[in-house]
């Protein structure tokens, strides 16, 4: 088990050094006047779609775009402004499929060519909502940030990006799932029954409150810092491979029981048996700092 953790830690450190080398290379080439944009073949054009029926659920899947939600109480229907990519080398255009069926609006980008894109500006897909209540919400983008606020999902809401930041506030859902391979997760005033935030490389931050029955926070490489807010949940799980864990929990310490596992780093919380609420904390390399609101 220890050898496995050591190998994983070495792999993470190697990845960091590789990324630093790439950053130094790109910075040096930019200072030398090299225009990476000239290597790119991607050209984007914004198009729009207005829903023709009452929309109760959204399903968005895109290859390369930021996704942003906007609330407009004067809007008559859900509308979407979305980018369409054209390969200027061949003239091929990506296919964007939009369907409406039984109240579900689906938007899916289907690239039909291999794209070389050295542009550092990512296009944006904007969803305008006339109301904030939905049944389900699914947003997936391979490259791009996701921004959402003031949305209620009666069932599940999920926000997934491979390379980008997830920033959400004032979200209410039965089940809320956030996942990014490379990017931070920023939370503000979240209410749900089941919550999960996961990032491979990036930090997780909270301001305001997060209220749930169960809440799970994981980061392989990055800090989990919820100390600017308060987490109120019956079952709370924190895990990092390399990163500090800081959090303020609702209530008194005796309300909870704790399982704590750490290899390298300091901790102010140790395993103990207390109340019915459960805290599980695990880190291979990082400090643990858990406080309570009372």
N, C-alpha and C positions, 0 to 999 in steps of 0.2 A: 504493500500500500504506500509506504514511504517512498520507495523507488519510483513508483508511478507518479506520485506528486512531484518528485524532483525532476523527472523527465518532462512533465507537463510545464513546470515552472521554467525550465531551460528552453523549451519550445516557445513559450510566451516571450521570454527575453530575446531570443533570436528573432522573433517576428518584429519586436519593437526596434531592434537594431536595423533590420532590413527596411522598415518604414522610414526610420530616420535617414538612412542612406538615400532612399528614393526622394525624400523631401529636399535633402541637400542638393541632389542632382538637379531636380526641377527648379529649385531656387537659383542655382548657378546658371543654368541655361536661360532662365528668364532675365537675370541680370545682364547676361551677354546679349540680350536683345532677340532671343529666339522666340518666334510666335508659334506656339503649339497649335493654335487655332487653325493655322494654315494646313495642318495635317488632317483636320477633321473633315468628314464628308456629310455631317448631319445638318439639315436645315429644317426648322420648325415653323409651322403655320398654325395659328389658333383658329379653331372652329367651335361651334356652339350647338347645344341641343336643349330643347325645352320639353319637359315631360308632357305627354298627352293624357295622362290619367293620374289619379291620386296615388302618390308613391308612399309606401309604408316601409320599404326596405331598400338598402343600397348595397351594391356589390361592385367594387372597383378593383381592377387588376391592370397595372401599367408597368412598362419596362423602365422608362426613364422619365420621371416627372415628380416634382413636389406636388403634394395633395393638400389643398386648403379648403376648409369649410367656412362659409359665410352665412349668417342669419340675416334675412331681410323680411321684416314683417309686412312690407308692402308688396312682396312678390306674390304672384298668383299661382305659381307652380314651381316645382324643382327644376333648376336649370344647371347646365354644366358647360364650362368653357374648357376645352381640352386641346392639347397640342397634337399635331399630326406630323410625323417625321418623314422627311424625304432624303434619300441618299443622292446627293448632288453628283456623285461620280457615275451613277447608273440611271438615275431618274426614278428608281423604285420608291414606292410610298408604302409606309406601314399601314396595315389595316386596323381600323378601330371599329369594333363591333358594339353597337348600342342596342339593347333590347328592353322592352317593357312587357312584363307578363305577370298578371295577378298582383299588381302593386309593387313588383320588384323591378327596380331599375338597375341594369347591369351594363358596365362599361369595361371593355376589355381590349387592350392593345395587343395586336398579333404581328410582331415584326417578321417580315418575310425575306430579310436579307441580313448579311453580316455587316455591322456598322463600325466604322472607325470614328470615334468621337473624342477629340481632344479639347472640346470646348469646356470651359469651367463654369458656364452658365447653364443651369438646368431649367427647362420650361416648367410651367405650373399648370396643374389641373385644378380648377376652382369649382366647387359645388355650392350653389346658392340654395338655401332652404327657406321656405315660407313658414315652416314650423319646425320645432326642434325635436319632436317626438317621433321615433321610428320603432319598428319592431326588431329588426336586426340591421347591423352595419358591419361590412367587411371592406377593409382597405388594404391593398397590397401594392407595393412599388419596389422594384429592384434597386433603383438609384433615385433617391429623393427624400426630402423631409416630409413629415406629416404633421399638420396643424389642425386641431379641432377644439371647439369650445361650445359650451351651452347646448349639449346634445343629450337626449334621453333615449336609451334603447331598452325596450321592454324585455328583450331576451339577451342576445349576445352582441357585443361590439368587439371587433378585433382590428388592430392597427399593426401592420407588419411591413418592415423595410429591410432590405439587405444592407444598404449603405446609406444611412441618413439618420437624422434626429427625429424623435417623436416628442411632440410638445402638446399636451392636452390639459384642459381646465374645465371645471364645471361639468363633468361627465357623470351621468347616472345610468347604470346598466345592471342587469341581473348578473351577467358574466362579462368581465373586461379582461382582454388579453393584449399585451403589448410585446413586440419582439423586434429587435434589430441586431444585425450581425456586427455592424460597425457604426456606432453613433450613440448619443446620450438619450436618456428618457427623462423628461421634465414634467412633473405632475403638480396640479393645483386643484384642491377641493374636489375630491373623487368620492363617489358613493356607489357601492355595488355589493353583491353577495359574495362573488368569487373574483379575486383580483390576481393577476400575474404579470410581472414585468421582467423581461429577460434581455440582456445584451451580452454579446461576446466581448466586444471592445468598446467601452464607454461607461459613463457614470449614470446613476439613477438619483434624481433629486426630487424633493417634495417641499411645497409651501402650502399653508392652509391645513386642511384635514384630509385624511383618507380613511373612510369608514367602510368596513367589509366584515363578513363572517370569517373568511380566510384570505390571507394576503401573502404572496410569495414574490420575493425580490432576488434576482440572481444576476451576477456579473462575473465573467471570467477574468477580465482585465479592466478594472475601473472601480471607483468608490461607489458605495451605496450611502448617500448622505441625506437622511430624512430629518435631520435635526432642526430644520427651519419650520417644520410642520409637526403634526401629531398623527400617529397611526392608531386607530381604534379597531381592533379585530380580535377574535377569539383564538385564532390560530395564525401565527406569524412566522415566516421562514425567511432567513437571510443567508446568502451564500456568495462568497467570492473566492476565486483562486488567487488573485493578486489584487488587493484593494482593501481600503479601510471600510468599516461598517459603523455608521453613526445613525442613531435614531432616537426619537422621543416617542414613548408609548403612552397611551391614555391610561389614567388610573394610577394605582399604587403597585409597587413591586410585588407585594404579597398576593396580588390578584393573579399572578402568573406562576407557572413552573417553567424551568429553562433547561435546555440541552445545549451545551456550548462546546465547540471543537475548534481549536486553533493550533497552528504549528509554530509560525514565527510571527511575533508581534505581541502587543500588550492587550489586556482586556480588563474591564471593570465589572464584567458579568461572568459568573461561574455557575456550573450546573447546580440546581436546587429544586426541591419539591415544595410548591406553594399552592396557589389557587388553581382553578379549572382552566384558565387561559394558558395557552402554550406558546413559548418562544423557542425557536430553533435557530442557532447561529453557527456558521461554519466558515472558516477562512484558512487558506494555506499560508498566505503571506499578507498580513495586514493587522491593523489595530481594531479592537472592538470597543465601542463606547455607546452604551445603552442607558438612557435616562427615562424618567417617568414624570408625568404631568402633575402628580400629587405626591 
